[in-house]
């Protein structure tokens, strides 16, 4: 069964780019730009991974993460942002990123033991 990934970002270009990039490698992708859309896609839970932008216009990323964890307690998380600079972390990817880098990071995180 294909792994399910939920992507939350308020930028449509980022949502669509991630969806195309990861769908081509066999993942099932669901996406949301805010809490309203998240509520609708949670019916597809549980998710194996959550990719979430840390700085969303309307909602707190932490609130969204907690909401997803209610239906997917074992979800693995990759945080993305173009607004913060952080030391390298396997669970953070700075925007803009290369598609190959995204795919590798997703695979590495999903391969980690729970």
C-alpha positions as CSV (number, residue, x, y, z in Angstrom):
1,X,0.0,0.0,0.0
2,X,1.3,3.5,-0.9
3,X,2.3,5.7,1.9
4,X,0.0,8.7,2.6
5,X,1.4,12.2,3.0
6,X,-0.5,15.2,4.0
7,X,0.9,18.6,2.9
8,X,-0.1,21.8,4.6
9,X,1.0,25.1,3.1
10,X,-0.9,28.4,2.3
11,X,1.0,28.8,-1.0
12,X,-0.8,27.0,-3.9
13,X,2.4,26.8,-5.9
14,X,4.2,25.0,-3.1
15,X,1.3,22.6,-2.5
16,X,1.0,21.7,-6.2
17,X,4.8,21.3,-6.6
18,X,5.1,19.0,-3.7
19,X,2.0,17.0,-4.8
20,X,3.4,16.5,-8.3
21,X,6.9,15.7,-7.1
22,X,5.9,13.1,-4.5
23,X,3.0,11.6,-6.5
24,X,5.4,10.7,-9.3
25,X,7.3,8.5,-6.8
26,X,4.3,6.6,-5.7
27,X,3.0,8.4,-2.6
28,X,-0.6,9.3,-2.1
29,X,-0.8,13.0,-1.4
30,X,-3.5,15.0,0.3
31,X,-3.2,18.7,0.7
32,X,-4.6,21.6,2.7
33,X,-4.0,25.3,2.8
34,X,-5.7,26.0,6.1
35,X,-7.7,24.6,9.0
36,X,-10.9,24.4,7.0
37,X,-9.3,22.3,4.3
38,X,-7.5,20.2,6.9
39,X,-10.8,19.2,8.5
40,X,-12.0,17.9,5.1
41,X,-8.9,15.9,4.4
42,X,-8.6,14.3,7.8
43,X,-11.2,11.7,6.6
44,X,-8.3,10.1,4.7
45,X,-6.3,9.6,8.0
46,X,-4.2,8.0,9.2
47,X,-1.2,9.7,7.4
48,X,2.3,8.4,7.4
49,X,3.8,11.8,7.1
50,X,2.9,15.5,7.5
51,X,4.8,18.2,5.6
52,X,3.9,21.5,7.1
53,X,4.9,25.1,6.5
54,X,5.9,26.7,9.8
55,X,4.5,30.1,8.9
56,X,1.0,30.1,7.7
57,X,-1.1,33.2,7.1
58,X,-4.2,32.1,9.0
59,X,-3.3,29.2,11.3
60,X,-0.6,28.1,13.7
61,X,1.5,25.3,12.4
62,X,1.6,23.8,15.9
63,X,-2.2,23.8,16.1
64,X,-2.4,22.0,12.8
65,X,0.2,19.5,13.8
66,X,-1.7,18.7,17.0
67,X,-4.9,18.3,15.0
68,X,-3.3,15.8,12.6
69,X,-1.8,13.9,15.5
70,X,-5.2,13.3,16.8
71,X,-6.1,11.1,13.8
72,X,-2.5,10.0,13.0
73,X,-0.6,9.6,16.3
74,X,2.4,8.0,14.6
75,X,2.7,10.6,11.8
76,X,6.3,11.7,10.9
77,X,6.8,15.4,10.4
78,X,8.8,17.4,7.9
79,X,8.7,21.2,8.6
80,X,9.3,23.6,5.8
81,X,9.8,27.4,5.7
82,X,11.5,30.1,3.7
83,X,11.3,32.6,6.6
84,X,13.6,31.0,9.2
85,X,17.2,30.0,9.1
86,X,18.0,27.0,11.2
87,X,20.9,24.6,11.5
88,X,20.6,21.5,9.4
89,X,17.9,19.2,10.8
90,X,16.6,16.1,9.1
91,X,13.1,17.2,10.0
92,X,13.4,20.7,8.4
93,X,13.7,21.8,4.8
94,X,14.4,25.4,3.8
95,X,12.4,26.9,0.9
96,X,13.2,27.0,-1.9
97,X,14.3,23.4,-2.1
98,X,15.2,21.1,-4.9
99,X,12.7,18.3,-5.8
100,X,15.4,15.7,-5.4
101,X,16.3,17.0,-1.9
102,X,12.6,16.9,-1.0
103,X,12.2,13.3,-2.2
104,X,15.3,12.2,-0.4
105,X,14.3,13.8,2.9
106,X,10.8,12.3,2.7
107,X,12.2,8.8,2.1
108,X,14.8,9.1,4.8
109,X,12.2,10.2,7.4
110,X,9.7,7.6,6.4
111,X,12.4,4.9,6.6
112,X,13.2,5.8,10.2
113,X,11.9,3.5,12.9
114,X,8.7,4.7,14.6
